[in-house]
Amino acid sequence: MGKLTELKPFSSLIDTLQNEPSISIDIVKQCLYNIDNQQNLNAFVRTYDEEALATAAQVTHKLHQQKAGKLAGMVVGIKDLLCYQDHPVQASSKILEGFVSQFSATCVQRLVDEDAIIIGHQNCDEFGMGSSNENSAFGPVRNAIDTTRVPGGSSGGSAVAVQADMCHVALGTDTGGSVRQPAAFCGIIGLKPTYSRISRHGMIAYASSFDTIGIFAKDIRDCATVLEVVAGADTFDSTVSKQPVPHYSDYLTFGKKAKIAYLKETLAYTGLQDEIRLHTTATMDALKQAGHQVEAIDFPLLEYVLPTYYVLTTAEASANLARLDGVRYGYRSPSAHTIEELYTKTRSEGFGQEVQRRILLGAFVLGANHYEDCYIKAKKIRRLIKDKLQAILSDYDFILLPTTPSTAFKIGFNAHDPLAMYWADVYTTLASVAGLPAISIPNGTDHQNLPIGLQIIANSFEETHLLGFANYIMQLPKKI
């Protein structure tokens, strides 16, 4: 191959693979070529070239014997927060330097069991903490559309890998929008399922009551197919749902007239880019023209969503990351001479600035002087937000809103203003606080040809309707 080649959606390759099994090896070579020739994007922290090619050869043999799994030949990348047995996993942090996982995350193992080909671990914001993928020990990830701009975060490497045809699908993690926001910035699909729909076993924790494994794809059928493989009960995770897993790929048509709500406050937000507002309203107008009911809803709790999210997630992060102290595994400061220095120097040198900031904030809100006023109040507000959203979704099929307040910003633009960076999550944290399923789909571009995302939220475990409606909107003609 002498030039970068576009990777076709896996759904369109299934028949080809059945008739020409050996093409699986060519697809892996194509992905590796695309990775190698776009190293400037910094999407991968490590690739498994020989292993991926060997797996492709095994898949070819299985296809010949008609014994291949459901995902045979699909090339998948995984975020550097997901364990893969006998492979390094580092959370893109210095503090986990040299750590090799002894087991695979349940979601990763289920992909492998269905003959997907794991091509490598992808760059991310350290421990999933960031909205731009600039907070990584491996350096920032760059948006393939404009390399001076961020891809979004924290799963920026996973988004760019799909965007730039380095794999068919990527698994990311979404705590407050870390799949949906980069999907919007990169012009692809990003799905965050209902909290507990996918097992978190083998995922390095940031905030355990929010963390959700999500899926990046260019094709909605690929997204649905992967979800039906990785979702479901798991004996290793007591918090995962035991609800049956539908065949999501069978529900990609949407034949009824929907009742859709949009939150007035989301479009009235002063920080919303005008072109995003324009494209969002254009989609709502197109839905009305198609006979769907679209209504405005007051949601005065919107201003409390982001503070609630950051109080609770930093508190959980402070507890989850306490285990990383240089004693058991990972980085250990070479200049530590006492037990106190071992802890303080290892954590000061091993954690990046943003992770340290969130650990300190979490320790602050959990402190005796602030526990009731900050942490307990945030938990109560979280319940109010969840109840309000579920009340809306008891009357409406979906909630529609922008994915992000702006398109992809320049690398370094918010480097010295953490609060401005946090506001990039103003729309995505809504579904995360409530644990609801949400998807970001492409919704046009701005005047600089930067992608705009549209976010759809559904009620808990309504991914079948969510995927079908998203697929419907993506095919709906719109007028700008």
N, C-alpha and C positions, 0 to 999 in steps of 0.2 A: 504494500500500500504506500503510495507516494504522497498522499494528502489525507487530512482528516476526513473521516467518513461519518455520515449521520447514522446513528443506531436506530433501526426500526423498532417500534414497540414490540414487546415480546408477544403480545396477543396476535400480531400479524405474522409472527415467525413460527407459530406452533405447527401449522400444516406443513410448512417448509421443512422444519426439523424432522417431522415424521417421514417425509419423503427423502430428505437428504440429511441424515443424522450427523454426518461428518462436518456439517457447517457450524456445529457448536464450537469446534476448535477455532474456526475462522472468526467467529463472533468474539471469542475471548481475545484473540490476537488483535482484532480491531479495537477492542476496548483498551487493551494495554498500549497500543500505538497511540490512541487518543490521550491516554494519561501521560505517556512519556513526552508527547509533543506539546502538552499544555501544563508543564510543570510549574510555569510561572503563576498559575492559578492557585497552587499550593492546596489543592483539594484533598489529597491523600497524605497521611503521615507514614503509611507503609502499604506496600502492595505485595500480594502473594502470587507472583508471576508463574513460577514453575508448578506450584500447587494448583492454581486455577487451570492451567493447561492440562495437568494430569487428571483433574476432576472432569474437565471437558471430554477427555478421551474416554473416561469411565462412563460418562453420560452418553456418548456416542455408542458405546457397546450396549448399554441398556436400551437405548432407542432401537437399535438393530434387533434386540431380543424382545422388544415391546414390553419391557419391564421397568420403564423409566417412571419417575415420580411426576407429580403434577406440575412442578416448576423446572423440569429438565431443560437445561440450556439457558435459563434465565441468569444473567450476570447481576450480582447484587453487591453493593458496598454497604458497610456498616459503620456507624458513628463510633468514635473512639471512646465511647462510654459503655459499649456492649462487649461482654466477654466472649471470646472464641477460644476454645480449648487449645492449649499449647501454643498460643500466640500472645504477643505482648498486647496489653491494653493500658492506656496511660491517662485517659481523660484529658488529653492534651495538656498535661501538667508535669512540671519537673518533679513533683513530690512522689509520683508513681513511676519514676524512671527505673527501668529494669524489671518491672513487674510482669510476670507471665501468668496468664489465667490457667487454672487447673480444670476448668469446666467451661462449657458453652452456655450462654444465656438461652433460656427456653425458646425465645423467638428465633435465635440464630440456629439452634439445633433443629427446629421444625423446618426451617428453610433447607438445611443440609439434608434432612431426611426425605425431602421432596426433590432432591437432586438439583437445587439451585447451586450456582457457582459463586462462592465468596471471593471477591477479587481484592479486597483490602479494607483497612480501617481508614476512616475519613476524619479530617481535621475538624475541630470544633472549638468554641469558647471553652476555656478551662472549667471542667466540672459542669458544663452547661450553663455557665453564668455569663450572659452577654447577649446583646442584640445585633452584633455586627461581625462576629468572628474575628475580632482584633485581639481578644484576650486569650491567646493560645501560646503555649511554650514553643510551638513550631512556627510562629509567625502568622500574620493575617492571611485569610483566604481572599481571593479577588473574584469579583463578578465577571463572568465570561463575556457579558455584553459590553462592559466598560471596566477595564482592569484598574481604573483609578477609584472605583466604587466598591463598597462592601457588598457581600452577598446576603447579608442578614445573619442572624444567629439565634440560638447557639449552633444550630446544625448546618452552618454555612458550607462546610466541605461536602456534606451529603447532597445539599441542594445543587451546588455547582457541578458535582460529578454527574448528576442526572441531566442538568442543563447542557453540559458540554459533551454529552454522549460518551461518558466513561463507564457507564453501567446502565442497565435497564431501569433498575429500581434501587433505592437506598433506604435503609432504616435509620431514622433519626430518633431523637427524644424531644418531647414537648412538655415543658413544665409550665410555661406561661405564654407560649406562642413560638417555641423554638423550631417547629416544623412549618407552621403556617406563615410566619413572617418571612423566613428566607425563601419559601416557595413563591410568595408574592414578589419579592425583590428579583427573583430569577426567572419569573414567567412560567412556572410549572405548577403541578398539583401537589398540595401538601395536606395530608389527612391526619387529624388527631382524633382517634376513636374515643368512646366513652372511657372515663377512668375505670380501670379494672377489666376492660375488655381483653387486653393483652397482658400476659404475665410480665412482672418486673424482675423476675428471677434472673440474675446475671447482668443486671443493669446497675452501673455505679450510681448511687443515689445522690441527688441534689436535695429535693424536697419531697419526701416519700408520699405525702398525701396529695401531691399534684403530678408527680412524674408519670408520663404516659409515653409509650413507644408509638411513633408515628411513621408514616410511609410517604416517600417522595416518588413521583412518577410523572411521565409526560402523558401517559394514556390512562384513562380512568379505569379501564378493564384490568390493566396490570395492577393498579392500586387495590382493586376489589379482590383480585385473585390472591394476592399476597396476604391481605387481611384475613381471608377465610382459612389460610394455612396457619398463620401465627396466632390467631385469637383462640380463646378457650381456656378451660380449667387447667390447673397445673398443681400437682401435689407439692411443688417447691414454693408456692406462693399462696399464703392463706388469704390474701386480700383480693385475689383474682376472681372474677365472676364465673359462676358455673352455668350460666345461661347457655342454651344451645347456640352453636355458631351457624348462621345461615350460609348458603352458597351465594355470597354477595354478588358474584359475577353474573348471576341469573336475574338480578334486579336492577339492571342499568337502564331500563326504560321507565318513563314517568307519564302515565296516561290520564291522570285526573287533574282537575282544577284546584290549585293549591291556595291556601289562605296564608298569607305571608305578612309578618310584622317587620317594621324597621324602627329602630329607636331614634326618636327625634334628636336626642342629645349627640348621637354619633355624627350626624351630618352638620350639626350646629357647632361642633368643636372648632375653636378658632385656629388650632394648629393643623387642621386638615387641608391638604393641598387641593387647590381648586379643581385640578384635572381629575383627581380621584373622586371628588364629590360629583363632578359632571358624569364620569363613567358609571358611578354607582347609581345615580338617578336615571341614567339612560337605560340601564339594565332593568330597573324597577318599572320604567315606562314601557319597555318591551314586554315585560311580564303582564302588565295591565292590558296592553294591546292584544295579548294572546288569551285574554279572558281570566287571568288569575286575579285574586283579590289581594291588593297590597295596601296596608294601612299603617299609619304612624302611631307609635305607642310612646307614652311618657315613661322615662326610666331615670328618675332623679338619683338613683344610687350609683350611676356611672362614675361620678367623681370619687367615689369611695373604693372602686374596684382595684385600681392600681396600688394605692397605699395598703389596702388589705392584703393584696398579693405579696407585696414586698415585706411586710411585717411577718407574715406567716412563713414564707419560703426562706427568709434569712434565718428565722428561728430554727427551722428544721435543718437547714444547711449547717448551722453552727453545731448542732448535735451530731449530724451524720458525718461531718468531717473531723470530728474530735478524735476519731480512731487513727488518723494519719499523723503519726508522731515520730516516725523514724525508728521505732522499736522493732516492729515486726517485719516490714517489707518496704520497698521503695527507697526514696532518697533519704540519706542520713548525713547531716552536716559534718564535714571532716574537721571542723574547728571546735566541736563541742567537747568539753572536758568534764562536765558535771551533768547530772540527770536533768537539772533545770535548763542548762544550755542545750542539751540534746533536744528537748521539746521546743524551746523558744527559737533556737537558731535553725533547726530543721524546718519548722513551719514558716518562719520568716523568709528563709531562702527558697523553700520549695513551693510555696503558694504565690501566685501572682497577685498584683495589686487589687484587682476587682474581687477575687475570692477572699482576700484578707478583709476588704471593706465589708463584704456581706457576712462574714463570720463575726466580725466585730459588731455589726448592727444586730445580728441575731442574738449575740450574747447580751447586748444592751436590752433588747425587748424582753428577754427571758429573765433579766435580773430582778431581784426582789422588789426594787423600787418602781419597776415599770411593768411587771408581769400582768397585773390586773388592768392597768390603764392602756397598755399596748396589745399584748398577746391575747388576753381573754376577750377584749373588746373586738379585736380583729376576727376572732373565731365567731363571735356573735354576728358581726356584719357579714361574714361569709355565708352564714346560714340565711340571713335576710336576702342576700343577692341570689342565692340558689333557689329559695322559695319563690322569689319574684319572677325569675326566669322560667321556672317550671310552671308557674301560674300562667305566664304568657303562652308557653308551649302547650298548655292544656286547651287553649282556644285557637292557636295558630299552628300550622304545620312546621314553619321555619321562621327563623329570625335572620334577616339580611343586613349586612353592614360591611364597611371597608375592612380589609385585612390590616392595613397600616395607614398611618396619617400622612406618610410621604412615600415617594419612590426611593430607590436605593441612594443613599447619601455618600459623599466622598469619604475615603479612608482618612481617618484622623479628624473628621469634622466635629465629632462630639467627644474627642479624646479627653478634654479637660473639663467636661461638664457631664458627670454621671447622671444627674437628674434628667437632662435632655435625652440621654441615651435610654433611660428607663421609660420615657414617654413614648418611645417607639413601640412599646407593648400595650398601649392604652386600649386597643380594640381586641387583642388576642387574649388578654388575661381574663376577659369576661367568661368565656367558656371554660377556662382552666379553673377558676375559682369555684365554678358550679359543677365541674366534672363532666360537662356535656360534650358530645361529639361535635366536631366542627371541621370544615374543610375550606381551604383557600384554592380558588381556581383563577386562571388568567382572565383579566377583564380589560384588555386593551393596553395601550401605552400612552405615556405623556409626550410632550413636544420634543423630548430628548431621546425618544424611543426606549425609555425605561419602562419595564412592565408594571402594571397595576394589578392588584389582587382584589378579588371579591370573596368575602367570607360568608359562609352559610352555617348556622347553628341549628341542630335538631335536638329532640328530646333524647333522654338516655336510652342507649341500645337501639336507636333508630337509624343505624348506619345504612340499612337497606334503602330507606327512603332518601337519606342524605346523598348517597352516591348516585342514585337514579336521578334526583333533582339536579344535582351538580352537572351530571352528564347532559341533561336536558338544557340547562342554561348555557352550557358551553356551545351548544348548537343553535341557540336562539339568535336570530338576526337582530342587530341593535343599530340605532341611529344616534350619532353624536353631533 
